[in-house]
Amino acid sequence: MKKPKIVRRHNPFLNKHTEHEVQEAKRRGRNKTRPMSRGSQNRLRKRGLSRGYGNHGRFSRPPVANRKMMGKKVTKKTDLRYKCKESGKIHVQSSGIRAKKLELI
């Protein structure tokens, strides 16, 4: 996927469109301080659904026979940061696009 190095985007701090420099950041994974399933487990407890029903099959792996679709994905999502040339503030893109290779031109 090819992206331009400089893009005109809206800057909420200046409330106008300015030129932004595109930077690619490394995708940060989950770690001990931000585990993957903590939020959803808390949500289940608040709704009262998780008492006495095991883990709802949500937080465990599927049976061995059905593990064909398991494993790492082939592509990673892009993690782009946009740095404003006027204010110097950095904005993060809302959601990434899956791509094997990202090229800034």
C-alpha positions as CSV (number, residue, x, y, z in Angstrom):
1,M,0.0,0.0,0.0
2,K,1.4,3.4,-0.9
3,K,0.7,6.6,1.1
4,P,2.0,10.1,0.5
5,K,4.5,11.5,3.1
6,I,2.6,14.8,3.4
7,V,-1.2,15.0,3.7
8,R,-3.6,17.9,4.3
9,R,-5.8,17.0,7.3
10,H,-8.0,18.7,9.8
11,N,-6.2,19.8,13.0
12,P,-8.7,20.0,15.9
13,F,-6.4,22.2,18.0
14,L,-6.1,24.9,15.3
15,N,-9.6,24.1,13.9
16,K,-8.4,24.2,10.3
17,H,-6.9,22.0,7.6
18,T,-3.1,22.0,7.7
19,E,-0.3,19.9,6.2
20,H,0.7,16.8,8.2
21,E,3.7,14.7,8.0
22,V,2.9,10.9,7.9
23,Q,5.0,8.7,10.2
24,E,4.6,4.9,10.6
25,A,4.7,3.7,14.2
26,K,5.3,0.2,15.3
27,R,2.1,-1.6,16.3
28,R,2.1,-1.9,20.1
29,G,0.8,-5.2,21.4
30,R,-1.0,-6.0,24.6
31,N,1.1,-6.5,27.7
32,K,0.5,-7.3,31.4
33,T,-0.8,-3.8,32.2
34,R,-3.3,-3.9,29.3
35,P,-4.4,-7.5,28.9
36,M,-6.7,-8.4,26.0
37,S,-9.8,-9.8,27.7
38,R,-9.9,-7.8,31.0
39,G,-12.4,-5.2,29.8
40,S,-14.9,-7.7,28.4
41,Q,-14.7,-9.9,31.6
42,N,-15.5,-6.9,33.8
43,R,-18.4,-6.0,31.4
44,L,-19.7,-9.5,31.8
45,R,-19.5,-9.4,35.6
46,K,-21.4,-6.1,35.7
47,R,-24.2,-7.5,33.5
48,G,-24.4,-10.5,35.9
49,L,-23.9,-13.1,33.2
50,S,-20.6,-14.6,34.2
51,R,-21.5,-16.1,37.5
52,G,-21.8,-19.9,37.3
53,Y,-21.6,-20.2,33.6
54,G,-17.8,-20.8,33.1
55,N,-16.2,-18.5,30.6
56,H,-19.0,-18.4,27.9
57,G,-16.5,-20.1,25.6
58,R,-15.2,-16.6,24.8
59,F,-11.8,-16.7,26.6
60,S,-10.7,-20.2,25.7
61,R,-9.4,-21.8,22.6
62,P,-11.7,-23.9,20.3
63,P,-11.5,-27.7,20.3
64,V,-8.5,-29.3,18.6
65,A,-10.6,-30.6,15.7
66,N,-11.6,-27.0,14.8
67,R,-8.2,-25.3,15.0
68,K,-7.7,-25.0,11.3
69,M,-8.4,-21.3,11.2
70,M,-6.3,-20.5,14.2
71,G,-2.9,-18.8,14.2
72,K,-1.3,-15.5,13.2
73,K,-2.8,-13.3,10.6
74,V,-0.8,-12.8,7.4
75,T,-1.0,-9.0,7.5
76,K,-0.7,-6.3,10.2
77,K,-2.8,-3.2,10.5
78,T,-1.1,0.1,9.7
79,D,-0.4,2.4,12.6
80,L,0.0,5.9,11.2
81,R,0.8,9.1,13.1
82,Y,0.1,12.5,11.5
83,K,2.3,15.3,12.8
84,C,1.1,18.8,12.1
85,K,3.7,21.1,10.6
86,E,2.2,24.3,12.2
87,S,1.4,23.2,15.7
88,G,3.7,20.1,16.0
89,K,0.9,18.0,17.5
90,I,0.6,14.4,16.5
91,H,-2.7,12.8,15.6
92,V,-3.3,9.0,15.5
93,Q,-5.4,7.4,12.8
94,S,-8.7,6.0,14.1
95,S,-8.4,2.5,12.7
96,G,-5.7,0.9,10.6
97,I,-6.0,-0.8,7.2
98,R,-4.6,-4.3,6.8
99,A,-1.6,-4.3,4.5
100,K,1.4,-6.5,4.0
101,K,3.7,-3.6,3.1
102,L,3.4,0.1,3.6
103,E,5.4,2.5,1.5
104,L,5.5,6.3,2.1
105,I,6.1,8.1,-1.1
